[in-house]
Amino acid sequence: MKPFSRRIEKILAWIANVIMILVTGLLSLGAFSSQLATAFKQQEFEPILNNLLQDPGVASLLKSSGVDIVSLLVLLVKVYTVVAIVALVLAIIASFTMRARIVSGILFLLSAIVIGVMTVGILLPVYLLYFIVAVMLFVRRPPKNTGNEDFTQTTFDKPEIDRLEYM
């Protein structure tokens, strides 16, 4: 009997992991460099920032916190990047612990939900692949060993008996 393999799950998970590593790397490169605040102060962003300042909720938040709009956006991008890094770490841990299929499936499901909510559909392939891998880990179970005709086992497991026949 062929040994049970989770090759499909591993391939799908690592495709999503590579995409997420690239996106998170680029995001963290931009978020944690000192150029982010100067990028938000460019002329191209002025209409967007003025539209944000017209919103009464944003204006009251800025007034109560005493922060300007550029530093608020820099803070939001940094928080977004940290959440993406945490989701990536969860997915990588789940990729390496695929033998414990329930734990790995839960971690992939958490990563898919966090990435899906966080990106609002931008990273659709990533969280869709994580969700597919999680479902496959929950659904596909390794087959039971039913090829033991002589019931000589080297482990302490007892053979499964379907029914007892009396003579």
N, C-alpha and C positions, 0 to 999 in steps of 0.2 A: 504494500500500500504506500502511495506517495505521501511524504510528510506534508502537513498542512502549512501553507505559506500565506503570508500577508503582503506579498509583493505589490499588489495593486494599491493597497492602502499606503504603503511606503512610498511608492512612486508619486501618487497624487499629493501626499503630504509634503514631500520634498520639492515638488514643483511649486506649491503654494509657499513653502518656506523660503525658497530662493527669491521669488517675487517679493515677498514681504521683507526679506533682508535688504534687497535693493531699495525698496521704497522707504523703509525705516532708516537706512543709511543716508540716503539723500535728504530725508526730512531732518534727521539729527544734525547733519552737516550744516544745513541752513538754520536750524533753530538755535544751536549752541555756538554759532559763530557770532562775532561782535557786529557783523554787518547787517543783521536783521532789522535793527531799529533804524538804521540809515536807509534801508530799502523801503521801509514803510513811510519814510519822510519824502520820498520822491514825488515829482509832480504828477505821475500817473495815478497815484493812490489818493490824491486830494479829493476828487469827487466821491470816491467810495467812503473816505473818512468823514466827509461832510454829510453824506447820507446817513451814516451811523450816528453822527451827532444830532441829527434831526429826530431820531427815535427817542421818545420820552423815557423809556426804560433804561436805555444806555446812558442818556444824559443824567438821570438821577443816580445811576450806579457810579458814574464818574464823579459826580458832585459829592456823594457820600463817602467814597473811598479816597478822594483827593488824588487820583491818578489820571494822567492824560491818556488819550485814546491809543497812542502809539505804544506806550508801555503796557497797556492792557492787552493789546493784540500780541505783543511779544510774549507776555505771560501765557496767553491762551495757546500760542503755537508751541511753547515749551511744555505745557501740560499735555497737549495733544501728542507730542513726541514721546513723552515718558509713558503715556498710556499705550502707545504703539509698541514701544520697547517691551513693556510688560506682556502684552498680547503675543509678541514674537517669542519671548522667553517661554511662555506657557505652551506655545505650539511646538517649540523645539524640544521641551521636556516631554511632551506627549509623543513626539516622533521617536524619541529614544526609549520610551516605556511602552511600546506597543504590545509587549507580551501580556501586560496587565490591561486587557482590552477595555474593561469598564472604566478604569481610571483614565486611561488614554483617551477614550471616547468623551468622557466628561471634560477633560482639558481641551480637546479639539472643539467641543461644542461651546465652551466658554470663550475660546479664542475667536470662533466664528461670530458669536453674538457681539463681543466687544468690537471687533473690526467692522462688522456690519453696521452697528449703531454709530460708531465713531466716524466712519467714512461716508455714510449716507449713500451707499451705492457706488462710490468711485472705485473701490477695490472689490468689485463683484466677483471676479475669478478667484480671488484669494479666499474670501469667506465662504464662497460656494464650494470650493474644494475642501476646505476644513469641515464644512457641514456634511459633505458626502462621505468623507473619511470617518467622521464620527458615527454616522448612520451605519456604515459598513462594519465598523467595529462593534456596534451594538447588535447587528443582525447576524453577521457571519460568525458561527461558532465552529470550533474545531471538531471534526468528527470523532465519535467514540470508537475505541478499539474493539471491534467485534470479530476480529480475525483469530481469536484464541480458541482453537478447537480442543486443545488438550488441557487447557486451564492450568498449565504450569507457568506460574508467574514468579518473577524474581523480586517483585516489590511486595509490599504488605497489603496491596489492594485485593479485595475479594472479588471473585467473578460475579457478574450480574446474572441472576437467574430469573427468567421470565415467569416460569411456572414450575411447580413441583408435580411430578407424576408418581402416583402410588401404585405398587404392584399388588 
